[in-house]
Amino acid sequence: MDCWEQMKNQGTDGLSRGDKTTGVMAGDDFLSHVPLNKGAFARHEPLKKWLMEALPGKGWEVLDEDGWFQKAYKNPGGKFIWAPAPCVAHICMEQMCEVRYIHPDLSHVLYVQR
């Protein structure tokens, strides 16, 4: 879903024209329109393919939440992509820093959407 569709569903687009019957103005919960629980790849699947093609070399691995706590620590020669949901980005960042401290020669890409 693109930005304009989100604005329409949330009600911001209609509110600017006096429409008070859609989205938040109709009584929807505001946070139901803000996907803080979805990472960038879950929100836009082609992004993952694009990023994998854009990064140099082969062997890049996208870590899920379990990988943050296990796989990244156990693979001292890995190349990891960290793409957390905004609501857990601080936890992801802490884990990435810990792994970087233990294995300073690893390659990391952190991707968090705004």
N, CA and C atoms as an extended XYZ file, in Angstrom:
342
Properties=species:S:1:pos:R:3:atomname:S:1:resname:S:1:resid:I:1 pbc="F F F"
N         0.853       -1.174        0.000 N   MET     1
C         0.000        0.000        0.000 CA  MET     1
C         0.897        1.235        0.000 C   MET     1
N         0.622        2.151       -0.884 N   ASP     2
C         1.454        3.341       -0.960 CA  ASP     2
C         0.970        4.409        0.028 C   ASP     2
N         1.715        5.472        0.093 N   CYS     3
C         1.446        6.551        1.054 CA  CYS     3
C         0.061        7.165        0.871 C   CYS     3
N        -0.345        7.367       -0.386 N   TRP     4
C        -1.641        8.002       -0.634 CA  TRP     4
C        -2.792        7.103       -0.204 C   TRP     4
N        -2.653        5.796       -0.428 N   GLU     5
C        -3.694        4.863        0.013 CA  GLU     5
C        -3.793        4.863        1.534 C   GLU     5
N        -2.649        4.922        2.200 N   GLN     6
C        -2.665        4.973        3.660 CA  GLN     6
C        -3.367        6.240        4.146 C   GLN     6
N        -3.085        7.357        3.496 N   MET     7
C        -3.737        8.612        3.893 CA  MET     7
C        -5.245        8.546        3.685 C   MET     7
N        -5.681        7.915        2.590 N   LYS     8
C        -7.116        7.781        2.336 CA  LYS     8
C        -7.769        6.902        3.391 C   LYS     8
N        -7.158        5.745        3.662 N   ASN     9
C        -7.726        4.817        4.641 CA  ASN     9
C        -7.731        5.404        6.049 C   ASN     9
N        -6.689        6.153        6.385 N   GLN    10
C        -6.573        6.726        7.718 CA  GLN    10
C        -7.516        7.915        7.893 C   GLN    10
N        -7.869        8.574        6.807 N   GLY    11
C        -8.812        9.677        6.882 CA  GLY    11
C        -8.206       11.047        6.685 C   GLY    11
N        -6.891       11.144        6.637 N   THR    12
C        -6.228       12.440        6.479 CA  THR    12
C        -6.576       13.081        5.147 C   THR    12
N        -6.601       12.282        4.092 N   ASP    13
C        -6.890       12.808        2.761 CA  ASP    13
C        -8.289       13.412        2.696 C   ASP    13
N        -9.269       12.694        3.223 N   GLY    14
C       -10.643       13.188        3.187 CA  GLY    14
C       -10.877       14.351        4.127 C   GLY    14
N       -10.190       14.364        5.249 N   LEU    15
C       -10.365       15.436        6.232 CA  LEU    15
C       -10.013       16.793        5.640 C   LEU    15
N        -9.009       16.814        4.755 N   SER    16
C        -8.633       18.093        4.148 CA  SER    16
C        -9.758       18.649        3.262 C   SER    16
N       -10.710       17.783        2.898 N   ARG    17
C       -11.852       18.223        2.088 CA  ARG    17
C       -13.160       18.220        2.884 C   ARG    17
N       -13.050       18.083        4.202 N   GLY    18
C       -14.232       18.149        5.046 CA  GLY    18
C       -14.947       16.828        5.265 C   GLY    18
N       -14.363       15.710        4.793 N   ASP    19
C       -14.976       14.392        4.979 CA  ASP    19
C       -14.639       13.882        6.381 C   ASP    19
N       -15.645       13.750        7.206 N   LYS    20
C       -15.431       13.273        8.574 CA  LYS    20
C       -16.018       11.888        8.791 C   LYS    20
N       -16.132       11.106        7.721 N   THR    21
C       -16.772        9.790        7.825 CA  THR    21
C       -15.828        8.641        7.504 C   THR    21
N       -14.536        8.897        7.359 N   THR    22
C       -13.599        7.813        7.051 CA  THR    22
C       -12.443        7.814        8.041 C   THR    22
N       -11.886        6.631        8.230 N   GLY    23
C       -10.684        6.482        9.042 CA  GLY    23
C       -10.864        6.907       10.484 C   GLY    23
N        -9.899        7.627       10.983 N   VAL    24
C        -9.869        8.057       12.383 CA  VAL    24
C       -11.056        8.942       12.720 C   VAL    24
N       -11.463        9.766       11.783 N   MET    25
C       -12.595       10.654       12.035 CA  MET    25
C       -13.898        9.878       12.206 C   MET    25
N       -13.955        8.657       11.665 N   ALA    26
C       -15.141        7.817       11.814 CA  ALA    26
C       -15.062        6.948       13.069 C   ALA    26
N       -13.962        7.068       13.812 N   GLY    27
C       -13.833        6.321       15.055 CA  GLY    27
C       -12.809        5.206       15.028 C   GLY    27
N       -12.099        5.011       13.911 N   ASP    28
C       -11.053        3.993       13.859 CA  ASP    28
C        -9.928        4.345       14.822 C   ASP    28
N        -9.285        3.317       15.340 N   ASP    29
C        -8.124        3.516       16.182 CA  ASP    29
C        -6.971        4.013       15.312 C   ASP    29
N        -6.319        5.086       15.714 N   PHE    30
C        -5.255        5.678       14.900 CA  PHE    30
C        -4.121        4.695       14.652 C   PHE    30
N        -3.719        3.928       15.667 N   LEU    31
C        -2.590        3.015       15.516 CA  LEU    31
C        -2.887        1.852       14.570 C   LEU    31
N        -4.168        1.589       14.307 N   SER    32
C        -4.481        0.529       13.342 CA  SER    32
C        -4.089        0.934       11.928 C   SER    32
N        -3.829        2.210       11.706 N   HIS    33
C        -3.425        2.716       10.393 CA  HIS    33
C        -1.918        2.948       10.282 C   HIS    33
N        -1.197        2.702       11.367 N   VAL    34
C         0.255        2.892       11.378 CA  VAL    34
C         0.893        1.523       11.615 C   VAL    34
N         1.453        0.903       10.588 N   PRO    35
C         1.960       -0.478       10.717 CA  PRO    35
C         3.326       -0.550       11.412 C   PRO    35
N         3.374       -0.226       12.683 N   LEU    36
C         4.630       -0.280       13.428 CA  LEU    36
C         5.100       -1.704       13.680 C   LEU    36
N         4.217       -2.684       13.470 N   ASN    37
C         4.571       -4.074       13.727 CA  ASN    37
C         5.094       -4.800       12.491 C   ASN    37
N         5.216       -4.107       11.370 N   LYS    38
C         5.688       -4.731       10.141 CA  LYS    38
C         7.006       -4.116        9.706 C   LYS    38
N         7.957       -4.992        9.386 N   GLY    39
C         9.238       -4.523        8.877 CA  GLY    39
C         9.124       -4.075        7.427 C   GLY    39
N        10.200       -3.509        6.937 N   ALA    40
C        10.208       -2.968        5.574 CA  ALA    40
C         9.914       -4.036        4.532 C   ALA    40
N        10.455       -5.234        4.718 N   PHE    41
C        10.247       -6.300        3.731 CA  PHE    41
C         8.822       -6.836        3.767 C   PHE    41
N         8.188       -6.805        4.916 N   ALA    42
C         6.792       -7.240        5.008 CA  ALA    42
C         5.863       -6.204        4.383 C   ALA    42
N         6.251       -4.953        4.453 N   ARG    43
C         5.413       -3.893        3.885 CA  ARG    43
C         5.586       -3.750        2.376 C   ARG    43
N         6.787       -4.086        1.892 N   HIS    44
C         7.056       -3.925        0.454 CA  HIS    44
C         8.025       -5.027        0.016 C   HIS    44
N         7.486       -6.152       -0.425 N   GLU    45
C         8.279       -7.336       -0.755 CA  GLU    45
C         9.362       -7.089       -1.816 C   GLU    45
N         9.132       -6.301       -2.882 N   PRO    46
C        10.195       -6.087       -3.872 CA  PRO    46
C        11.454       -5.430       -3.302 C   PRO    46
N        11.347       -4.763       -2.165 N   LEU    47
C        12.496       -4.119       -1.553 CA  LEU    47
C        13.578       -5.135       -1.190 C   LEU    47
N        13.174       -6.281       -0.708 N   LYS    48
C        14.124       -7.318       -0.312 CA  LYS    48
C        14.950       -7.779       -1.517 C   LYS    48
N        14.280       -8.044       -2.624 N   LYS    49
C        14.973       -8.473       -3.841 CA  LYS    49
C        15.929       -7.390       -4.319 C   LYS    49
N        15.476       -6.152       -4.329 N   TRP    50
C        16.309       -5.041       -4.768 CA  TRP    50
C        17.560       -4.912       -3.899 C   TRP    50
N        17.390       -5.003       -2.582 N   LEU    51
C        18.519       -4.855       -1.664 CA  LEU    51
C        19.520       -5.990       -1.846 C   LEU    51
N        19.036       -7.206       -2.012 N   MET    52
C        19.927       -8.354       -2.212 CA  MET    52
C        20.746       -8.196       -3.498 C   MET    52
N        20.144       -7.637       -4.531 N   GLU    53
C        20.864       -7.417       -5.792 CA  GLU    53
C        21.838       -6.242       -5.690 C   GLU    53
N        21.523       -5.255       -4.876 N   ALA    54
C        22.347       -4.053       -4.771 CA  ALA    54
C        23.584       -4.248       -3.899 C   ALA    54
N        23.527       -5.169       -2.955 N   LEU    55
C        24.665       -5.374       -2.057 CA  LEU    55
C        25.794       -6.110       -2.777 C   LEU    55
N        27.037       -5.768       -2.470 N   PRO    56
C        28.160       -6.418       -3.143 CA  PRO    56
C        28.371       -7.847       -2.652 C   PRO    56
N        28.762       -8.704       -3.554 N   GLY    57
C        29.072      -10.083       -3.201 CA  GLY    57
C        27.840      -10.932       -2.967 C   GLY    57
N        28.094      -12.176       -2.635 N   LYS    58
C        27.011      -13.121       -2.357 CA  LYS    58
C        27.071      -13.535       -0.893 C   LYS    58
N        26.047      -14.220       -0.449 N   GLY    59
C        26.040      -14.746        0.906 CA  GLY    59
C        25.350      -13.879        1.935 C   GLY    59
N        24.658      -12.834        1.502 N   TRP    60
C        23.926      -12.000        2.452 CA  TRP    60
C        22.717      -12.757        2.959 C   TRP    60
N        22.473      -12.650        4.237 N   GLU    61
C        21.365      -13.372        4.859 CA  GLU    61
C        20.493      -12.402        5.649 C   GLU    61
N        19.184      -12.471        5.401 N   VAL    62
C        18.235      -11.636        6.141 CA  VAL    62
C        17.916      -12.337        7.448 C   VAL    62
N        18.112      -11.633        8.540 N   LEU    63
C        17.838      -12.203        9.861 CA  LEU    63
C        16.422      -11.877       10.305 C   LEU    63
N        15.749      -12.882       10.850 N   ASP    64
C        14.471      -12.636       11.504 CA  ASP    64
C        14.745      -12.445       12.995 C   ASP    64
N        13.702      -12.332       13.787 N   GLU    65
C        13.891      -12.066       15.216 CA  GLU    65
C        14.695      -13.160       15.912 C   GLU    65
N        14.491      -14.419       15.548 N   ASP    66
C        15.273      -15.503       16.156 CA  ASP    66
C        16.747      -15.386       15.778 C   ASP    66
N        17.004      -15.002       14.545 N   GLY    67
C        18.375      -14.851       14.076 CA  GLY    67
C        19.142      -13.767       14.802 C   GLY    67
N        18.435      -12.741       15.287 N   TRP    68
C        19.106      -11.674       16.019 CA  TRP    68
C        19.794      -12.206       17.267 C   TRP    68
N        19.192      -13.218       17.890 N   PHE    69
C        19.686      -13.725       19.166 CA  PHE    69
C        20.511      -14.999       19.030 C   PHE    69
N        20.468      -15.668       17.877 N   GLN    70
C        21.173      -16.945       17.743 CA  GLN    70
C        22.108      -16.976       16.541 C   GLN    70
N        21.556      -16.888       15.361 N   LYS    71
C        22.325      -17.103       14.142 CA  LYS    71
C        23.476      -16.107       13.989 C   LYS    71
N        23.241      -14.863       14.284 N   ALA    72
C        24.280      -13.840       14.115 CA  ALA    72
C        25.472      -14.081       15.045 C   ALA    72
N        25.218      -14.638       16.213 N   TYR    73
C        26.297      -14.913       17.161 CA  TYR    73
C        27.118      -16.138       16.750 C   TYR    73
N        26.470      -17.105       16.115 N   LYS    74
C        27.113      -18.387       15.810 CA  LYS    74
C        27.857      -18.414       14.482 C   LYS    74
N        27.711      -17.393       13.659 N   ASN    75
C        28.318      -17.393       12.335 CA  ASN    75
C        29.338      -16.264       12.235 C   ASN    75
N        30.596      -16.513       12.586 N   PRO    76
C        31.588      -15.436       12.604 CA  PRO    76
C        32.003      -14.931       11.222 C   PRO    76
N        31.577      -15.593       10.155 N   GLY    77
C        31.951      -15.148        8.814 CA  GLY    77
C        30.772      -14.676        7.992 C   GLY    77
N        29.655      -14.386        8.635 N   GLY    78
C        28.431      -14.064        7.909 CA  GLY    78
C        28.314      -12.617        7.465 C   GLY    78
N        27.358      -12.416        6.567 N   LYS    79
C        26.963      -11.074        6.128 CA  LYS    79
C        25.466      -10.988        6.384 C   LYS    79
N        25.070      -10.065        7.226 N   PHE    80
C        23.690      -10.055        7.696 CA  PHE    80
C        22.954       -8.763        7.362 C   PHE    80
N        21.671       -8.939        7.035 N   ILE    81
C        20.763       -7.819        6.827 CA  ILE    81
C        19.758       -7.836        7.974 C   ILE    81
N        19.693       -6.766        8.685 N   TRP    82
C        18.778       -6.613        9.805 CA  TRP    82
C        17.689       -5.650        9.348 C   TRP    82
N        16.440       -6.099        9.294 N   ALA    83
C        15.334       -5.249        8.835 CA  ALA    83
C        14.146       -5.386        9.791 C   ALA    83
N        14.260       -4.795       10.968 N   PRO    84
C        13.202       -4.956       11.968 CA  PRO    84
C        12.000       -4.056       11.721 C   PRO    84
N        10.918       -4.415       12.369 N   ALA    85
C         9.757       -3.519       12.425 CA  ALA    85
C        10.124       -2.350       13.332 C   ALA    85
N         9.575       -1.168       13.097 N   PRO    86
C         9.928       -0.009       13.918 CA  PRO    86
C         9.700       -0.209       15.420 C   PRO    86
N         8.700       -1.005       15.787 N   CYS    87
C         8.404       -1.178       17.215 CA  CYS    87
C         9.477       -1.980       17.954 C   CYS    87
N        10.317       -2.723       17.256 N   VAL    88
C        11.386       -3.496       17.896 CA  VAL    88
C        12.769       -3.110       17.373 C   VAL    88
N        12.869       -1.996       16.704 N   ALA    89
C        14.144       -1.576       16.119 CA  ALA    89
C        15.212       -1.351       17.192 C   ALA    89
N        14.830       -0.844       18.339 N   HIS    90
C        15.814       -0.609       19.398 CA  HIS    90
C        16.424       -1.918       19.908 C   HIS    90
N        15.632       -2.974       19.978 N   ILE    91
C        16.134       -4.286       20.398 CA  ILE    91
C        17.076       -4.844       19.338 C   ILE    91
N        16.673       -4.717       18.079 N   CYS    92
C        17.503       -5.164       16.970 CA  CYS    92
C        18.846       -4.446       16.989 C   CYS    92
N        18.826       -3.161       17.190 N   MET    93
C        20.054       -2.365       17.203 CA  MET    93
C        20.975       -2.788       18.342 C   MET    93
N        20.402       -3.066       19.502 N   GLU    94
C        21.207       -3.541       20.627 CA  GLU    94
C        21.885       -4.857       20.290 C   GLU    94
N        21.136       -5.776       19.693 N   GLN    95
C        21.703       -7.075       19.331 CA  GLN    95
C        22.781       -6.936       18.259 C   GLN    95
N        22.550       -6.078       17.283 N   MET    96
C        23.542       -5.876       16.243 CA  MET    96
C        24.847       -5.325       16.831 C   MET    96
N        24.731       -4.411       17.771 N   CYS    97
C        25.924       -3.861       18.421 CA  CYS    97
C        26.661       -4.924       19.226 C   CYS    97
N        25.921       -5.795       19.892 N   GLU    98
C        26.543       -6.893       20.647 CA  GLU    98
C        27.306       -7.828       19.712 C   GLU    98
N        26.673       -8.202       18.601 N   VAL    99
C        27.313       -9.096       17.635 CA  VAL    99
C        28.541       -8.417       17.044 C   VAL    99
N        28.425       -7.143       16.754 N   ARG   100
C        29.551       -6.389       16.180 CA  ARG   100
C        30.724       -6.352       17.158 C   ARG   100
N        30.434       -6.283       18.438 N   TYR   101
C        31.485       -6.281       19.458 CA  TYR   101
C        32.185       -7.639       19.528 C   TYR   101
N        31.399       -8.715       19.450 N   ILE   102
C        31.951      -10.069       19.546 CA  ILE   102
C        32.676      -10.473       18.259 C   ILE   102
N        32.077      -10.151       17.108 N   HIS   103
C        32.647      -10.495       15.802 CA  HIS   103
C        32.852       -9.199       15.004 C   HIS   103
N        33.937       -8.476       15.221 N   PRO   104
C        34.099       -7.161       14.586 CA  PRO   104
C        34.292       -7.196       13.066 C   PRO   104
N        34.574       -8.357       12.495 N   ASP   105
C        34.814       -8.430       11.053 CA  ASP   105
C        33.581       -8.783       10.237 C   ASP   105
N        32.447       -8.944       10.873 N   LEU   106
C        31.210       -9.255       10.145 CA  LEU   106
C        30.723       -8.037        9.375 C   LEU   106
N        29.964       -8.302        8.316 N   SER   107
C        29.317       -7.229        7.552 CA  SER   107
C        27.853       -7.161        7.945 C   SER   107
N        27.357       -5.947        8.149 N   HIS   108
C        25.975       -5.752        8.561 CA  HIS   108
C        25.327       -4.643        7.736 C   HIS   108
N        24.047       -4.818        7.444 N   VAL   109
C        23.227       -3.752        6.888 CA  VAL   109
C        21.997       -3.675        7.759 C   VAL   109
N        21.713       -2.497        8.289 N   LEU   110
C        20.505       -2.283        9.088 CA  LEU   110
C        19.549       -1.431        8.279 C   LEU   110
N        18.343       -1.916        8.095 N   TYR   111
C        17.351       -1.203        7.287 CA  TYR   111
C        16.077       -1.046        8.108 C   TYR   111
N        15.794        0.170        8.517 N   VAL   112
C        14.581        0.475        9.278 CA  VAL   112
C        13.850        1.595        8.554 C   VAL   112
N        12.599        1.359        8.218 N   GLN   113
C        11.844        2.400        7.521 CA  GLN   113
C        11.373        3.464        8.498 C   GLN   113
N        11.056        4.630        7.945 N   ARG   114
C        10.556        5.727        8.767 CA  ARG   114
C         9.095        5.531        9.024 C   ARG   114
